[in-house]
Amino acid sequence: MSLSRRARCLAFALAAVAALGATPATFAAGEKAPLPVAQLAPGVYVHQGLLQEWQPGNAGDVANLGFIVGSRCVAVIDTGGTPAIGQRLLAAVKRATALPICHVINTHAHPDHVLGNVAFVSTSGDVATRFVGSARFGASLAARERHYLNALQRDFKLALPRESLVYPDLRVDGTLELDLGDRLLSLKAWPTAHTDHDLTVYDHQTKTLFVSDLLFVDHLPVIDGNLRGWLKAMSELKTIDVELAVPGHGAASRDWPAIMANQWNYLNTLMVETKAAIKARKTIREAVETITVPPGSTWQLADLFHRRNVTAAYAELEWED
């Protein structure tokens, strides 16, 4: 990214943070209240987002975010649902370490994970921060950017130009290793599952896996990709040697792979019941009305996302033999 492009992005970020209650002075000084983070393993910091819908009432703070500190530099993993959340995450990084941020890794292009990117664009020439995503990330964000900007203006009262959306300049097609200095991260781009461009981050030193939205805990899983592909990805994820798993939503856990059981049961049941509805010649409307979240379920936000999941599952499975 050119220096002039960085300067423009920084200016847009200043305007966005000011609109959400901060001033350019506090932004520039890095004094905006840091997001609360917990060091869950040596050098691994996690902020747990709220189990709520992305909305103005929570300033877009609904996704889990994190950063990993090496001996040379820092990698940030997802940046939050607004520029202001990104700035607060930046403040948390600066409070934890004086090391520069060499990578900002986006696990996928949903707004609650990426709209804080602009806070990490620097005009400094000391260390060039690289933005990292799946090779298919750019196409997905490009298809959605108008909707994201419209939603920010409509709901958050933030009028931002498209230049405020920061795209990866380092793309992962398959796997990629990043060295933070005595700390190796393995990034993997997955076949279509939660989305068509999911990315996971594995820290070899602590065996921490940032699963992101390939794993939802307590928050109902949301299908924006492929149901069968997601179940297949989960089968592969189970084989990874993990000491700490950080989901995209909900609490991190050391109970791996058991922490995936609830999501597996929900998605598998959804597939079985949707196929049964199709076999019984139910319409998509009938399927949406009759396939419900199992009684006694503790999933949160099911009222917002379950019917959407049934619709996605029906569309995917309708023409299978």
C-alpha positions, 0 to 999 in steps of 0.5 A: 500500500502506498504512503498516500493510500495509507495516509488517506486510510488513516484520515478516514479512521480518524473521522470514524473514531471521532464519529463514535465518540473519540477525538482525533487527538486521542486516536493519534496518541493511542489513548482510546480505552484499550479493549479488555484482553486476557493472556490465555497462553504465553504471548497469546492475547484474546478479546472475547466479543459480546454474544450479540448481533452486530449493531450500534448498541455494542459498537460492533464489538461482537467477534473474538479478536486477538494478537500473538507476540513474538520476539521481533513483532506482533500478529493481530488476528481480526480487528473488530466490527468498526474502526473504533473497535480496531483502535481500541484493539490497537491500544491493547496491543500497545499496552501489552508490548512495544514491538511493532505489528508486522501482520494483521490477519483476517480470518474471513470478510464478515464485517464484525471481523474486518472493519477495524482494519483501518486502525492498523494502517500506519503512515510510519515507514519503520515497519510495514504492516502486512494485511493477510487473508485467504486468496478468496478474501478479496472477491468476497469483500469486494462483493459486499463492500457497498452493503457494509458501508451502507450498513455503517451509515444507516445503523452506525451513522458512519459515512465512510468511503470504500478506501476505508476497507482494507484488503489483504496484500498477502494472500494465502492459497493453501498454507503459509508460515509467518515468523514473528521472531522465535515464534512460527504461525501456520495459516491455512485457507480452507475449502468452502465451509462457514464461508468460501474463504475461511482462514485459521491461525496456529501458534506452534509454540503454545499449540493455540488454534484461532479457529475463528468462525469455523467454530461458534461457542454458545452463539448459533453457527451461521452458514454463509458457505457450505454445510457439507464442507463445514462438517468436513472441515470440522472432521479435519480440525479434530485431528490438529494437536491443540492446547487452546482453541479460540472460536470466532464467537464464545469462550476459548477452551482447552477442551479440544476437540470436545468443544466442537461437539455442540456445533457438530450436532447442530449442523449435522442435525440440520443436514439430516432434517433438511434432507428429510424435508426435501425427500418428503417434498416439502417446500423451502417455506415449509422446511423453514417453518418445521425444522426448528432448533432442538428443544432445550437448546442453549444456543444464543441468537437462534431467533436471528440465524436459524431460519436463515441456516435452514434456507441455506441448507435447503438451497444447498441440498435440494438438488442432491440425489 
